[in-house]
């Protein structure tokens, strides 16, 4: 870690060049004898990422940023704050500390946090940043988190880990047993040291696969930001025998949407032709695939087994997008062409054989406007277009 990066003139240079062409700056070379052009580029890129992803870090002029890969892998501030809301107590250990964002927010809800990171250079940066942020209840350990866990006599209220999802060749892996550290193999050690384990995994991990690999899964939190699933959080409670609770969260600038249920795959879904209102679940709910429970809880019906669109006669407070259906047209009808040819509309397809691009070309519909067109299949296997306005 180069502490020369903290010199006022260097920080001023970084701040002034946040919107500059970093490649051009590197070619010009560094104006500072003890700071390289590559180091400046890393700090500029890091601050730009923090402005969007980590406001607390961006506002602090004394933060040092790590290489791009470490920042890409870290939690955003909004998802880290949510994780922290799930834990409490006296002691928590983060076995895979990374850039230290999660540990920072854990420290707001837990008295003592033990951060562990294999990368010694990254651990030094994190230790410096905690001082800059005036955090004094996080112990930074540079080394293997599992080795620390085996050696310590501390009993933890929570153990947190975010296993690395790349193999020895840099390729992505999704099974928990293929990640580093291997959570599945080390579950006995984890439960020896704590009754509560919180695991962050890739949003691509199949929920059924994760449940089959892990023991004592009590909760699964599906966390989305602006309708994009960012991470899955698995809460394991020692000797838990209750049904798995599923919590889907979608954070957005307009509102935060929550849907909670218990895993129940036997619940049947009712179907219906389109009624007055159309509902499209948010990305977090789509990940859970618990459409039967969604329909039951909101008293809505599905348009088709494979559409994942719902309908009702009433305007409901729904965790997703909702629309008023103003017309229902047959795909390929003259009325459809007459009504929208050379006009603007927002097009979506669900369970439909033609993609959006080809629909636009065929019907000469431009993107935008107030109309929303859903090209889908109804329960009679008819190809239809739902003309909607957003509610």
Secondary structure as the mmCIF struct_conf table of DSSP 4:
data_model
#
loop_
_struct_conf.conf_type_id
_struct_conf.id
_struct_conf.beg_label_comp_id
_struct_conf.beg_label_asym_id
_struct_conf.beg_label_seq_id
_struct_conf.end_label_comp_id
_struct_conf.end_label_asym_id
_struct_conf.end_label_seq_id
HELX_RH_3T_P HELX_RH_3T_P1 UNK A 3 UNK A 6
BEND BEND1 UNK A 7 UNK A 7
HELX_RH_AL_P HELX_RH_AL_P1 UNK A 8 UNK A 16
TURN_TY1_P TURN_TY1_P1 UNK A 17 UNK A 19
BEND BEND2 UNK A 20 UNK A 20
HELX_RH_AL_P HELX_RH_AL_P2 UNK A 22 UNK A 28
BEND BEND3 UNK A 31 UNK A 32
TURN_TY1_P TURN_TY1_P2 UNK A 33 UNK A 34
BEND BEND4 UNK A 35 UNK A 35
HELX_RH_AL_P HELX_RH_AL_P3 UNK A 37 UNK A 53
HELX_RH_AL_P HELX_RH_AL_P4 UNK A 55 UNK A 58
TURN_TY1_P TURN_TY1_P3 UNK A 59 UNK A 59
TURN_TY1_P TURN_TY1_P4 UNK A 61 UNK A 62
HELX_RH_AL_P HELX_RH_AL_P5 UNK A 68 UNK A 73
BEND BEND5 UNK A 74 UNK A 74
HELX_LH_PP_P HELX_LH_PP_P1 UNK A 75 UNK A 76
HELX_RH_AL_P HELX_RH_AL_P6 UNK A 77 UNK A 84
TURN_TY1_P TURN_TY1_P5 UNK A 85 UNK A 86
STRN STRN1 UNK A 89 UNK A 94
BEND BEND6 UNK A 95 UNK A 96
TURN_TY1_P TURN_TY1_P6 UNK A 98 UNK A 99
BEND BEND7 UNK A 100 UNK A 100
HELX_RH_AL_P HELX_RH_AL_P7 UNK A 101 UNK A 109
STRN STRN2 UNK A 110 UNK A 117
BEND BEND8 UNK A 118 UNK A 118
HELX_RH_AL_P HELX_RH_AL_P8 UNK A 120 UNK A 132
TURN_TY1_P TURN_TY1_P7 UNK A 133 UNK A 134
BEND BEND9 UNK A 137 UNK A 137
STRN STRN3 UNK A 138 UNK A 142
BEND BEND10 UNK A 143 UNK A 143
HELX_RH_AL_P HELX_RH_AL_P9 UNK A 145 UNK A 151
HELX_LH_PP_P HELX_LH_PP_P2 UNK A 154 UNK A 155
STRN STRN4 UNK A 156 UNK A 156
BEND BEND11 UNK A 157 UNK A 157
STRN STRN5 UNK A 158 UNK A 161
STRN STRN6 UNK A 164 UNK A 164
STRN STRN7 UNK A 166 UNK A 166
TURN_TY1_P TURN_TY1_P8 UNK A 168 UNK A 169
BEND BEND12 UNK A 170 UNK A 170
STRN STRN8 UNK A 172 UNK A 172
BEND BEND13 UNK A 175 UNK A 175
HELX_RH_3T_P HELX_RH_3T_P2 UNK A 176 UNK A 178
BEND BEND14 UNK A 179 UNK A 179
STRN STRN9 UNK A 180 UNK A 180
BEND BEND15 UNK A 181 UNK A 181
HELX_RH_AL_P HELX_RH_AL_P10 UNK A 183 UNK A 193
STRN STRN10 UNK A 194 UNK A 194
BEND BEND16 UNK A 195 UNK A 195
STRN STRN11 UNK A 196 UNK A 201
TURN_TY1_P TURN_TY1_P9 UNK A 203 UNK A 204
BEND BEND17 UNK A 205 UNK A 205
HELX_RH_AL_P HELX_RH_AL_P11 UNK A 207 UNK A 213
BEND BEND18 UNK A 214 UNK A 216
STRN STRN12 UNK A 217 UNK A 225
TURN_TY1_P TURN_TY1_P10 UNK A 226 UNK A 227
STRN STRN13 UNK A 228 UNK A 237
TURN_TY1_P TURN_TY1_P11 UNK A 238 UNK A 239
BEND BEND19 UNK A 242 UNK A 242
HELX_LH_PP_P HELX_LH_PP_P3 UNK A 243 UNK A 244
STRN STRN14 UNK A 245 UNK A 251
BEND BEND20 UNK A 253 UNK A 254
STRN STRN15 UNK A 256 UNK A 262
TURN_TY1_P TURN_TY1_P12 UNK A 265 UNK A 266
STRN STRN16 UNK A 271 UNK A 271
BEND BEND21 UNK A 276 UNK A 276
STRN STRN17 UNK A 277 UNK A 281
HELX_RH_AL_P HELX_RH_AL_P12 UNK A 283 UNK A 288
TURN_TY1_P TURN_TY1_P13 UNK A 289 UNK A 289
HELX_RH_AL_P HELX_RH_AL_P13 UNK A 291 UNK A 298
TURN_TY1_P TURN_TY1_P14 UNK A 299 UNK A 299
STRN STRN18 UNK A 301 UNK A 302
BEND BEND22 UNK A 303 UNK A 303
TURN_TY1_P TURN_TY1_P15 UNK A 305 UNK A 307
STRN STRN19 UNK A 309 UNK A 312
BEND BEND23 UNK A 313 UNK A 314
BEND BEND24 UNK A 319 UNK A 319
STRN STRN20 UNK A 320 UNK A 330
TURN_TY1_P TURN_TY1_P16 UNK A 331 UNK A 332
HELX_RH_AL_P HELX_RH_AL_P14 UNK A 334 UNK A 340
TURN_TY1_P TURN_TY1_P17 UNK A 341 UNK A 342
BEND BEND25 UNK A 343 UNK A 343
STRN STRN21 UNK A 344 UNK A 350
BEND BEND26 UNK A 351 UNK A 351
BEND BEND27 UNK A 353 UNK A 354
HELX_RH_AL_P HELX_RH_AL_P15 UNK A 356 UNK A 363
TURN_TY1_P TURN_TY1_P18 UNK A 364 UNK A 364
HELX_LH_PP_P HELX_LH_PP_P4 UNK A 365 UNK A 365
STRN STRN22 UNK A 366 UNK A 377
TURN_TY1_P TURN_TY1_P19 UNK A 379 UNK A 380
STRN STRN23 UNK A 383 UNK A 390
#
